[in-house]
Amino acid sequence: MTDRPTPPYPAQQQPIPGRTDAMDPRPDHGEDSYRGSGKLEGRKAIVTGGDSGIGRAVALAFAREGADVLVAYLDEHDDAAETKRLVEEAGRQAVLVPGDLSDPAHCRTVVDQAVAAFGRIDVLVNNAAHQQTFEALEDIPDEEWQRTFATNIHAMFYLAKAAVGHMREGASIINTASINAVKPKQTLLAYATTKGAIHNFTSGLAQMLAERGIRVNAVAPGPVWTPLIPSTMPEDQVKSFGQETPIGRAAQPAELALAYVYLASDGASYTTGATIPVTGGTPFM
């Protein structure tokens, strides 16, 4: 088993939304470890938030499994360029689409660009997210609450609505939920509330699309070492991040990728409406 970094991590802070190269230790996305076996050969995928963190690990794994990938991201052009390099190094097509997914029109643009590049959509990974830490309810600005919902859950609705007309039987939608869906962290009230909504959205949409042969599932990560952490959490929480899990550390993004590959593959043909917890031993209930 590969050794993984454990807390305490070095003291570090970044401006939102954070950058991979500034992180210590640097996250592992599977660059040196992921080996594909053709599970997604010929598939066409959209991965939102694919510039870094879980999204980059998923884009890399999908490419090494044989999929072409459109990477939607906000404005982290340097991180997105590295994800593109990794996808192309695997011999697959990579398309980068920057922009704000809280805008419904941009969600439709992402889907339009995927269809223009690939001709169809086989997998939609709704992974992009926004969070901020607040100690008191009164500290949360109205605009922050609205932005979190617009990015984390509203965008999933807009993207799914635009994408399903370009999906055929056997296609898959995979949403990134969180342990916060069932065990909300009080300082992440807005974020945790959206993750609860995503858990419910996944179940309801799965039932709605079942007759069309489109599967809808979610992955619920526990703490994962991504740029979101040093850019949105106080320094003391960053240093001990993930220490509270039974495993005693945060996950590396690479440790999430196989859950998304499974849900995107034909091996999950009878799996819909499910949430797969990848939580380091913290119960998801």
C-alpha positions as CSV (number, residue, x, y, z in Angstrom):
1,M,0.0,0.0,0.0
2,T,1.3,3.5,-0.9
3,D,2.2,5.6,2.1
4,R,-0.1,8.6,2.3
5,P,0.6,12.0,4.1
6,T,-0.9,12.2,7.6
7,P,-1.6,15.3,9.7
8,P,-0.3,17.6,10.9
9,Y,0.2,19.3,7.5
10,P,2.4,22.3,7.1
11,A,0.7,25.7,7.9
12,Q,-0.7,27.1,4.7
13,Q,-3.3,29.4,3.3
14,Q,-4.3,30.4,-0.2
15,P,-6.8,32.7,-1.8
16,I,-10.0,31.1,-3.2
17,P,-10.3,28.9,-5.2
18,G,-6.7,27.7,-4.6
19,R,-4.0,26.2,-6.7
20,T,-2.5,22.7,-6.7
21,D,1.2,23.7,-7.1
22,A,1.0,25.8,-3.9
23,M,-0.1,22.8,-1.7
24,D,2.2,21.0,0.7
25,P,2.1,18.1,0.4
26,R,1.1,18.0,-3.2
27,P,-2.1,16.0,-3.9
28,D,-1.9,12.7,-5.6
29,H,-4.3,12.4,-8.5
30,G,-3.0,9.0,-9.7
31,E,-0.4,10.4,-12.1
32,D,2.0,7.6,-11.2
33,S,-0.3,4.9,-10.0
34,Y,-3.6,4.7,-12.0
35,R,-3.6,2.0,-14.6
36,G,-6.6,1.7,-17.0
37,S,-8.1,-1.4,-18.4
38,G,-10.5,-0.1,-21.1
39,K,-13.6,0.2,-18.8
40,L,-14.7,3.4,-20.5
41,E,-13.3,2.9,-24.0
42,G,-14.8,5.3,-26.5
43,R,-17.0,7.2,-23.9
44,K,-17.5,10.9,-24.0
45,A,-17.5,12.6,-20.6
46,I,-18.0,16.0,-18.9
47,V,-16.2,16.6,-15.6
48,T,-17.0,19.8,-13.8
49,G,-14.4,21.2,-11.4
50,G,-11.9,19.0,-13.4
51,D,-9.0,21.3,-13.2
52,S,-7.8,20.0,-9.8
53,G,-8.6,17.8,-6.8
54,I,-11.2,15.0,-7.2
55,G,-12.1,16.4,-10.7
56,R,-8.5,16.0,-12.0
57,A,-8.2,12.5,-10.6
58,V,-11.5,11.5,-12.3
59,A,-10.5,13.1,-15.6
60,L,-7.2,11.3,-15.5
61,A,-8.7,8.0,-14.6
62,F,-11.4,8.3,-17.3
63,A,-8.8,9.1,-19.9
64,R,-6.7,6.1,-19.0
65,E,-9.8,4.0,-19.2
66,G,-10.4,5.2,-22.7
67,A,-12.7,8.2,-22.5
68,D,-12.5,11.7,-24.0
69,V,-13.1,14.4,-21.4
70,L,-14.4,18.0,-21.4
71,V,-13.1,19.7,-18.3
72,A,-15.3,22.6,-17.0
73,Y,-13.6,24.9,-14.5
74,L,-13.9,28.4,-13.1
75,D,-10.7,30.3,-14.0
76,E,-7.8,28.2,-12.7
77,H,-6.2,28.0,-16.2
78,D,-2.8,26.7,-15.0
79,D,-4.4,23.8,-13.2
80,A,-6.7,23.1,-16.1
81,A,-3.8,23.0,-18.5
82,E,-2.2,20.3,-16.4
83,T,-5.3,18.2,-16.4
84,K,-5.5,18.6,-20.2
85,R,-1.9,17.5,-20.5
86,L,-2.6,14.3,-18.4
87,V,-5.7,13.4,-20.5
88,E,-3.9,13.9,-23.8
89,E,-0.8,12.0,-22.5
90,A,-3.3,9.1,-22.1
91,G,-4.1,9.4,-25.8
92,R,-7.5,10.9,-25.4
93,Q,-9.1,14.2,-26.4
94,A,-9.4,17.0,-23.8
95,V,-11.5,20.1,-24.1
96,L,-11.2,23.0,-21.6
97,V,-14.2,25.2,-20.9
98,P,-13.7,28.0,-18.3
99,G,-16.6,29.9,-16.8
100,D,-19.0,30.2,-13.9
101,L,-21.4,27.3,-13.5
102,S,-23.6,29.3,-11.2
103,D,-24.8,30.9,-14.5
104,P,-27.5,28.7,-16.2
105,A,-26.5,29.9,-19.6
106,H,-22.9,28.8,-19.0
107,C,-24.1,25.4,-18.0
108,R,-25.8,25.1,-21.3
109,T,-22.7,26.3,-23.1
110,V,-20.6,23.5,-21.4
111,V,-23.0,20.9,-22.7
112,D,-23.1,22.5,-26.2
113,Q,-19.3,22.5,-26.4
114,A,-19.2,18.8,-25.4
115,V,-21.7,17.9,-28.1
116,A,-19.8,20.0,-30.7
117,A,-16.6,18.2,-29.8
118,F,-17.8,14.7,-29.1
119,G,-21.2,14.3,-30.8
120,R,-22.9,13.0,-27.6
121,I,-22.5,12.7,-23.9
122,D,-22.0,9.4,-22.1
123,V,-21.0,10.5,-18.7
124,L,-21.7,13.8,-16.8
125,V,-19.7,14.2,-13.6
126,N,-21.2,17.1,-11.5
127,N,-18.2,17.7,-9.2
128,A,-17.6,21.5,-9.1
129,A,-18.2,23.0,-5.7
130,H,-17.8,26.2,-3.6
131,Q,-17.5,26.5,0.2
132,Q,-16.5,29.0,2.8
133,T,-16.1,28.7,6.6
134,F,-18.1,30.8,9.0
135,E,-18.3,30.5,12.8
136,A,-21.7,32.2,13.3
137,L,-25.0,32.3,11.3
138,E,-24.9,36.1,11.3
139,D,-21.5,36.0,9.6
140,I,-22.8,34.3,6.5
141,P,-23.6,37.0,3.8
142,D,-26.7,36.5,1.8
143,E,-24.6,36.6,-1.4
144,E,-22.4,33.7,0.0
145,W,-25.4,31.5,0.7
146,Q,-26.8,32.2,-2.8
147,R,-23.5,31.6,-4.5
148,T,-23.0,28.2,-2.7
149,F,-26.4,27.0,-3.7
150,A,-26.0,28.3,-7.3
151,T,-22.7,26.6,-7.7
152,N,-23.2,23.3,-5.8
153,I,-26.8,22.3,-6.6
154,H,-28.5,24.6,-9.1
155,A,-25.7,23.9,-11.6
156,M,-26.3,20.2,-11.4
157,F,-29.9,20.7,-12.4
158,Y,-29.0,23.0,-15.3
159,L,-26.3,20.7,-16.6
160,A,-28.3,17.5,-16.3
161,K,-31.3,19.1,-17.9
162,A,-29.2,20.3,-20.9
163,A,-27.3,17.0,-21.1
164,V,-30.0,14.3,-21.1
165,G,-31.2,15.1,-24.6
166,H,-27.7,14.1,-25.8
167,M,-27.4,10.9,-23.7
168,R,-28.4,7.5,-24.9
169,E,-29.4,4.4,-22.9
170,G,-26.5,3.3,-20.7
171,A,-25.3,6.9,-20.0
172,S,-24.5,7.9,-16.5
173,I,-24.7,11.0,-14.3
174,I,-22.5,11.1,-11.2
175,N,-22.8,13.8,-8.6
176,T,-20.3,14.6,-5.9
177,A,-22.0,14.7,-2.5
178,S,-20.2,14.6,0.8
179,I,-20.1,13.1,4.3
180,N,-21.5,16.6,5.1
181,A,-24.8,15.4,3.6
182,V,-25.5,13.4,6.7
183,K,-22.9,14.7,9.2
184,P,-22.9,18.5,8.6
185,K,-19.9,20.5,9.8
186,Q,-21.4,23.5,11.6
187,T,-18.8,25.9,10.2
188,L,-19.8,24.8,6.6
189,L,-23.5,25.4,7.0
190,A,-24.2,26.5,3.4
191,Y,-21.9,23.9,1.8
192,A,-23.3,21.0,4.0
193,T,-26.9,22.0,3.2
194,T,-26.2,21.8,-0.5
195,K,-24.6,18.4,-0.1
196,G,-27.8,17.2,1.6
197,A,-29.7,18.5,-1.3
198,I,-27.4,16.7,-3.8
199,H,-28.0,13.4,-1.9
200,N,-31.8,13.9,-2.4
201,F,-31.5,15.2,-6.0
202,T,-29.5,12.1,-6.9
203,S,-32.2,9.7,-5.6
204,G,-35.1,11.6,-7.2
205,L,-33.4,12.1,-10.6
206,A,-32.4,8.5,-10.7
207,Q,-36.1,7.5,-10.5
208,M,-37.0,10.1,-13.1
209,L,-34.5,9.0,-15.7
210,A,-34.6,5.2,-15.1
211,E,-37.1,4.6,-17.9
212,R,-34.7,6.3,-20.3
213,G,-31.9,4.0,-19.3
214,I,-29.8,6.8,-17.8
215,R,-28.3,6.0,-14.4
216,V,-27.8,8.7,-11.7
217,N,-25.6,8.1,-8.7
218,A,-23.4,10.0,-6.3
219,V,-20.0,9.6,-4.5
220,A,-19.9,11.0,-1.0
221,P,-16.3,11.8,-0.1
222,G,-15.0,12.4,3.4
223,P,-12.1,14.8,3.8
224,V,-10.1,15.0,0.6
225,W,-6.8,17.0,0.2
226,T,-7.6,19.4,-2.5
227,P,-7.0,23.2,-3.1
228,L,-10.4,23.9,-1.7
229,I,-9.0,23.1,1.8
230,P,-6.2,25.6,2.3
231,S,-8.2,28.3,0.4
232,T,-11.4,28.1,2.5
233,M,-10.5,26.8,5.9
234,P,-8.6,28.4,8.9
235,E,-5.0,27.4,9.2
236,D,-5.5,25.4,12.3
237,Q,-8.2,23.3,10.6
238,V,-5.9,22.8,7.6
239,K,-3.1,21.5,9.7
240,S,-5.3,18.8,11.3
241,F,-7.5,18.1,8.2
242,G,-8.8,14.6,8.1
243,Q,-7.4,13.6,11.5
244,E,-10.9,12.9,12.9
245,T,-11.5,10.0,10.6
246,P,-11.0,6.4,11.8
247,I,-8.2,6.1,9.2
248,G,-6.7,9.3,10.7
249,R,-6.0,11.3,7.6
250,A,-7.6,12.9,4.6
251,A,-8.0,11.0,1.3
252,Q,-5.8,11.8,-1.7
253,P,-7.9,12.6,-4.8
254,A,-6.6,9.4,-6.5
255,E,-8.4,7.4,-3.8
256,L,-11.8,8.6,-5.0
257,A,-11.3,8.0,-8.8
258,L,-12.3,4.3,-8.9
259,A,-15.7,5.0,-7.4
260,Y,-16.5,7.3,-10.3
261,V,-15.0,4.9,-12.9
262,Y,-17.3,2.1,-11.5
263,L,-20.4,4.3,-11.7
264,A,-19.6,5.4,-15.2
265,S,-18.9,1.8,-16.4
266,D,-21.1,-1.0,-17.7
267,G,-20.3,-2.8,-14.4
268,A,-22.7,-0.5,-12.7
269,S,-25.6,-1.3,-15.0
270,Y,-28.0,-2.1,-12.1
271,T,-26.7,0.7,-9.9
272,T,-28.8,3.9,-9.9
273,G,-30.0,6.2,-7.1
274,A,-27.0,5.0,-5.0
275,T,-24.5,7.0,-3.0
276,I,-21.1,5.5,-2.5
277,P,-19.4,6.7,0.6
278,V,-15.6,7.1,0.5
279,T,-15.1,8.5,4.0
280,G,-12.1,6.9,5.6
281,G,-14.3,4.9,7.9
282,T,-16.7,7.6,9.1
283,P,-20.3,6.1,9.0
284,F,-22.5,7.5,6.2
285,M,-26.0,7.2,7.8
